[in-house]
Amino acid sequence: MIITQTPLRISFAGGLTDFADFYTREDGLVVSAAIDKYIFVIINERFDDRIYINYSKREAVDHPDEIEHDLIREALRLTGVTRGVEITTLTDIPSEGSGLGSSSSITVGLLNALYTYCGNPQPTEKLARDACKIEIERCGQPIGKQDQYIAAYGGLRGFTFTPGGVEVERLGLANGHTERLSDSLMLFFTNKTRKAETVLREQKANMTTKFALLKEIRSVAESTREALASGCVDRMGELLDRGWTWKYRMSGLVSNAEIDSMYRKARDAGATGGKVCGAGGGGFLLLFCPLPSQPLVREALSDYRELPFNLERDGTRVIFNMRR
C-alpha cells in the first residue's frame, strides 16, 4: 500500500501567463503557494487482476482503457500499471471547481503514488512535467502549468515559464514574514463551484486580442515577487486587488454579482485586497486582511463558510509506503 499527500494551492499573481499561448511569445511568471489542505491518494495491490477506482463514484474495470476518470486512466497508461490495483482519492475540500488546483494535485499525487508503487520513484520536476503532459496534452484541458508545479514543489514559489521549460524559485521570507503573510490571508467559500474549463476556454480564446492585459498580469506578478523578496508583506492586498482587476477584464465569466458583493463587503470591513482563486466564477475568495480587521470581515461574510489554513512548506510526498 502506498499513500501520498499533495497540497492544494493559492495563486497570488500571474495566472494565465503560464499558458503556452503567452509564454511562447514572452516569458510567463506566476507567484503561488501551497496550503495545508490536501489530496490523498491511496494505492493498494489486489489479489485479483481488476482495477478498482474510488472517488466521488466507484469504478471496477479490467483494463485502464475502460476507466472513465480521465486523469486516473492516463496516469495508469503513462506509468504502465495495467492491473491488480485499487486506487482511492480523498480530499479536504470540494474536489471540483474550488479554484485551489485540486485536479492537478490529484494528478501529481497519483503519479507520485504510482511511480513509488512500481518501485521507481521520480524526482519532483518529472512529476510536474508528467502531470502537465497528462492534463494539457493527453486530456486536452485548457489550462496552464502553474498548478502542477506548485503541487509538486510546495512552498512559496515563483515560476517562470518559457518555451524551454519552467524555472522554479523558492521565495524565502525571513524574520517572521512568512507567518505574517499566512496570518493575514483568509479564504471564504462562495457557495458555488464551477467548471473551470468553461471560464478558461473563454480566457484562452481572448489571449491574442487581449495580450496587453496578460502583460499587465505578468507585471503584477513581478511586483508581487519583489514585494515578497523584500519582506513588504503589507503590499499584498494592493497587489491582489490590482491583479484581480486585470483578470476581471479578460473574461466576463470570472465573477458575478454575488462574488462582487462579497468582495465589496470584505473591503468595507477592512480587507485590503483579494481575488477569486483559480479561473473564477465560484470556488474560494482569497482575501488579504490585517489581523485586527479579521473579526469584522468574518462578520461581514457570515453567510459564507471560512476555510482556515496555513501555508505549506512541502510539495507532494509519500507518507506511507508498504510495498510487498
Stockholm file with secondary structure:
# STOCKHOLM 1.0

chainA/1-324         MIITQTPLRISFAGGLTDFADFYTREDGLVVSAAIDKYIFVIINERFDDRIYINYSKREAVDHPDEIEHDLIREALRLTGVTRGVEITTLTDIPSEGSGLGSSSSITVGLLNALYTYCGNPQPTEKLARDACKIEIERCGQPIGKQDQYIAAYGGLRGFTFTPGGVEVERLGLANGHTERLSDSLMLFFTNKTRKAETVLREQKANMTTKFALLKEIRSVAESTREALASGCVDRMGELLDRGWTWKYRMSGLVSNAEIDSMYRKARDAGATGGKVCGAGGGGFLLLFCPLPSQPLVREALSDYRELPFNLERDGTRVIFNMRR
#=GR chainA/1-324 SS CEEEEEEEEEEEECTTTTSHHHHTTSCEEEEEEEEEEEEEEEEEECSSSCEEEESSSEEEESSGGGCSCHHHHHHHHHHTCCSSEEEEEEESSCSSSCSSCHHHHHHHHHHHHHHHHTTCCCCHHHHHHHHHIIIIIISCCSCCSHHHHHHHHCSEEEEEEETTEEEEEECCCCTTHHHHHHHTEEEEECSCCCCHHHHHHHHHHTTTTTHHHHHHHHHHHHHHHHHHHTTCGGGHHHHHHHHHHHHHTTCTTSCCHHHHHHHHHHHHHTCCEEEESTTSSSSEEEEECCGGGHHHHHHHTTTSCBCCCCBCSCCSEEEEECCC
#=GC SS_cons         CEEEEEEEEEEEECTTTTSHHHHTTSCEEEEEEEEEEEEEEEEEECSSSCEEEESSSEEEESSGGGCSCHHHHHHHHHHTCCSSEEEEEEESSCSSSCSSCHHHHHHHHHHHHHHHHTTCCCCHHHHHHHHHIIIIIISCCSCCSHHHHHHHHCSEEEEEEETTEEEEEECCCCTTHHHHHHHTEEEEECSCCCCHHHHHHHHHHTTTTTHHHHHHHHHHHHHHHHHHHTTCGGGHHHHHHHHHHHHHTTCTTSCCHHHHHHHHHHHHHTCCEEEESTTSSSSEEEEECCGGGHHHHHHHTTTSCBCCCCBCSCCSEEEEECCC
//
